[in-house]
Amino acid sequence: MHDGRAHDIQLVAASLERVRRRAAHVVKLFYAHLFHHHPHLRSLFPTAMGDQYERLFAALVQVVGHLDHPGLGIHLERLGRDHRKFGVVDADYAAVGESLIAAIRQHSPASWDERTELAWRRMYAVTADAMMSGAHRSEAENEPPCWEATVVSHRLHGNHTAIIRAEVRSPYPWLPGQYATVQHRELPGVWRPYSLSVISGSTAHHQLLEFHVGRVKGGLLSTLLCDHTVPGQVLRLGAASGAALAPPPGTPTVTLIAAGTGWGPVKSVLHELLDRRPAPRVRIDAVARGEAHFYDGAALDDLLRDHPCLSAYWWYQERGEGEMRAAERLHTHLRARRDWPDESVYLCGPVMFVEETAQLLFECGLPEGSLIRDPQPLSIQPREHVSHAEAFLDPVPVKWIDPQARTGPLDGARVSPKTGAALSPADPAAHGAGAVQPGPGHLRTRSG
Ligand SMILES: NC(=O)C1=CN([C@@H]2O[C@H](COP(=O)(O)OP(=O)(O)OC[C@H]3O[C@@H](n4cnc5c(N)ncnc54)[C@H](O)[C@@H]3O)[C@@H](O)[C@H]2O)C=CC1
């Protein structure tokens, strides 16, 4: 890499690290500066800024952390293409750059100097150029800024998860495993990512897409999608994104692990795998908070009935058991598997679940290249507070599951996913070979 550029990257990264602890204040100043100097840009953002602050800083940390990454250019071009949905035009990039640099400068009184400012300006220019060129290319290809999807059905399962089917009448390019950002007319400026699932009956010019929306306490869009969305309403979709795609053709054995609404992308990957000739052997491990939380069980039942190459295990916690019990059961089972010959594992679900399960799989001998998952989102939250005052001013949000508070993992005893009985090392089911046969009474496997 060019020396000057490497030096710029170092200066920018060090400068960002210095303000990281005050990230919330930097971002607030950024928006105040931007809206003061360019009031017309306010309408591009949500009315309630809420977690917009965190999202912006997380995106910034992500880009700065990858300034020397060879894939950054492509990522930025995609980001620029996606930003067309907000109505962003070229002139807005310069405005954002000025406000960003002003906010960081203001929060770095002791360390800011001319070299740092120039480094930020050069790095920002490179970033903005890449994003603009992505937007220009998408315009040149006559791609719309966003797509309209008309809701054709809405089913709320157990008051916690909605399955929404929507029809797109123009070509919408996407691949199984990818997600789209979704916007509802009643919440302008609020876009949230939801994985894309497939349903049959789609053609290149007329697609039926499915979204699995878990209710999030206090969630803006998820509440609207769960409670106030009816057939005929129009959703907007951003361009499809995401690199967690189905395993490459020719993979003989695939394990798909889905926790909660992680089932959404897994379902579309599963459909793609089952369409292959020959289809690989596929095993599904579905994890949920309780038996009643398998919100799309009927669809999986149908697939099991039609595809002998498919087996499935359901892991869930019983009423009154700890919130981690289902994951622990799955982990106990995975720990008992010894080899992963030519196998790919596709993993999807809550961030901590994905993180812990990935670690466990690697410890169990799965090669890193055999695991497919989305990257973990970054957080604005500092790792720890330096003072009580800082903790008071900038509290860490409460998570419904506190990973620190979880009960310890099972003691390594092997448990049959079918019967809950301890397995001997020789038992094939201990190695995941205990395929569940479709049929009433057998399908919904008890996990412990
Ligand atoms: N591409 C991806 O990685 C995708 C991720 N998701 C994410 O999956 C999540 C699904 O949420 P819900 O349906 O509400 O699932 P959930 O919160 O009900 O969790 C499902 C299961 O995962 C396990 N689990 C949850 N948190 C855990 C933790 N901290 N450590 C270990 N195990 C844990 C529990 O056993 C639970 O039964 C959302 O956060 C969503 O953003 C959803 C779709 C795609």
The ligand as an SDF file (V2000), in Angstrom:
LIG
                    3D

 44 48  0  0  0  0  0  0  0  0999 V2000
  -28.5810  -13.1710    9.1440 N   0  0  0  0  0  0  0  0  0  0  0  0
  -28.7320  -13.2960   10.4480 C   0  0  0  0  0  0  0  0  0  0  0  0
  -27.7990  -13.5670   11.2040 O   0  0  0  0  0  0  0  0  0  0  0  0
  -30.0980  -13.1480   10.9870 C   0  0  0  0  0  0  0  0  0  0  0  0
  -30.2440  -12.8590   12.2880 C   0  0  0  0  0  0  0  0  0  0  0  0
  -31.4670  -12.7600   12.8150 N   0  0  0  0  0  0  0  0  0  0  0  0
  -31.5200  -12.3770   14.2030 C   0  0  0  0  0  0  0  0  0  0  0  0
  -31.9800  -13.4730   14.9290 O   0  0  0  0  0  0  0  0  0  0  0  0
  -32.6440  -12.9880   16.0690 C   0  0  0  0  0  0  0  0  0  0  0  0
  -33.8800  -13.8040   16.2440 C   0  0  0  0  0  0  0  0  0  0  0  0
  -34.6200  -13.2830   17.2980 O   0  0  0  0  0  0  0  0  0  0  0  0
  -35.8140  -14.1140   17.9350 P   0  0  0  0  0  0  0  0  0  0  0  0
  -36.6130  -14.7550   16.8610 O   0  0  0  0  0  0  0  0  0  0  0  0
  -36.4900  -13.2070   18.8990 O   0  0  0  0  0  0  0  0  0  0  0  0
  -35.0420  -15.2610   18.6580 O   0  0  0  0  0  0  0  0  0  0  0  0
  -35.0220  -15.5410   20.1960 P   0  0  0  0  0  0  0  0  0  0  0  0
  -34.5200  -14.3560   20.9020 O   0  0  0  0  0  0  0  0  0  0  0  0
  -36.3480  -16.0970   20.5580 O   0  0  0  0  0  0  0  0  0  0  0  0
  -33.9130  -16.6670   20.3080 O   0  0  0  0  0  0  0  0  0  0  0  0
  -34.0690  -17.9410   19.7020 C   0  0  0  0  0  0  0  0  0  0  0  0
  -33.2420  -18.9430   20.4960 C   0  0  0  0  0  0  0  0  0  0  0  0
  -31.8860  -18.5440   20.4540 O   0  0  0  0  0  0  0  0  0  0  0  0
  -31.2700  -18.7990   21.7060 C   0  0  0  0  0  0  0  0  0  0  0  0
  -30.6050  -17.5890   22.1880 N   0  0  0  0  0  0  0  0  0  0  0  0
  -31.1020  -16.3560   22.1860 C   0  0  0  0  0  0  0  0  0  0  0  0
  -30.1860  -15.4970   22.6960 N   0  0  0  0  0  0  0  0  0  0  0  0
  -29.1170  -16.2380   23.0330 C   0  0  0  0  0  0  0  0  0  0  0  0
  -27.8650  -15.9440   23.6140 C   0  0  0  0  0  0  0  0  0  0  0  0
  -27.5500  -14.7140   24.0030 N   0  0  0  0  0  0  0  0  0  0  0  0
  -26.9840  -16.9510   23.7830 N   0  0  0  0  0  0  0  0  0  0  0  0
  -27.3140  -18.2040   23.4280 C   0  0  0  0  0  0  0  0  0  0  0  0
  -28.4940  -18.5410   22.8960 N   0  0  0  0  0  0  0  0  0  0  0  0
  -29.3830  -17.5800   22.7070 C   0  0  0  0  0  0  0  0  0  0  0  0
  -32.3260  -19.1620   22.7080 C   0  0  0  0  0  0  0  0  0  0  0  0
  -32.1320  -20.5140   23.0570 O   0  0  0  0  0  0  0  0  0  0  0  0
  -33.6190  -18.9900   21.9720 C   0  0  0  0  0  0  0  0  0  0  0  0
  -34.3980  -20.1140   22.1920 O   0  0  0  0  0  0  0  0  0  0  0  0
  -32.8630  -11.5070   15.8870 C   0  0  0  0  0  0  0  0  0  0  0  0
  -31.9700  -10.8390   16.7230 O   0  0  0  0  0  0  0  0  0  0  0  0
  -32.5010  -11.2680   14.4370 C   0  0  0  0  0  0  0  0  0  0  0  0
  -31.9040  -10.0130   14.2710 O   0  0  0  0  0  0  0  0  0  0  0  0
  -32.5940  -12.9940   12.1160 C   0  0  0  0  0  0  0  0  0  0  0  0
  -32.5150  -13.3120   10.7860 C   0  0  0  0  0  0  0  0  0  0  0  0
  -31.2610  -13.3300   10.1020 C   0  0  0  0  0  0  0  0  0  0  0  0
  1  2  1  0
  2  3  2  0
  2  4  1  0
  4  5  2  0
  4 44  1  0
  5  6  1  0
  6  7  1  0
  6 42  1  0
  7  8  1  0
  7 40  1  0
  8  9  1  0
  9 10  1  0
  9 38  1  0
 10 11  1  0
 11 12  1  0
 12 13  2  0
 12 14  1  0
 12 15  1  0
 15 16  1  0
 16 17  2  0
 16 18  1  0
 16 19  1  0
 19 20  1  0
 20 21  1  0
 21 22  1  0
 21 36  1  0
 22 23  1  0
 23 24  1  0
 23 34  1  0
 24 25  1  0
 24 33  1  0
 25 26  2  0
 26 27  1  0
 27 28  1  0
 27 33  2  0
 28 29  1  0
 28 30  2  0
 30 31  1  0
 31 32  2  0
 32 33  1  0
 34 35  1  0
 34 36  1  0
 36 37  1  0
 38 39  1  0
 38 40  1  0
 40 41  1  0
 42 43  2  0
 43 44  1  0
M  END
$$$$
